[in-house]
Amino acid sequence: MTFEQKDRMFYHGEAHSPIAKIEYEPAEAGVIVATSTVVDPSLRGQGIAKQLLDHLAEYARAHDLKIRPKCSYVVKAFERYSEYEDVKTA
């Protein structure tokens, strides 16, 4: 599956109507907030949300940023997976 980045989101599908997306917004210096993760029901159970978070984490690493989880998926993923320790912040 391919993902694109535009307007503070990583997404699959059309930018104006993605079928899967993770959105973020800037916070204080060096921090972005993961605000929303949405996956169409037809794609659920395939690990798409985690793949979106993986892209956001790579973006954060490349830009020396930390991620503050706001959406419930990212909150749970940060608790579940240790691979995000280097990019997570409270």
Summary of the structure (lengths in Angstrom):
residues: 90
radius of gyration: 12.2
end to end distance: 30.3
largest distance: 37.0
contacts: 245
relative contact order: 0.19
helix: 33%
strand: 37%
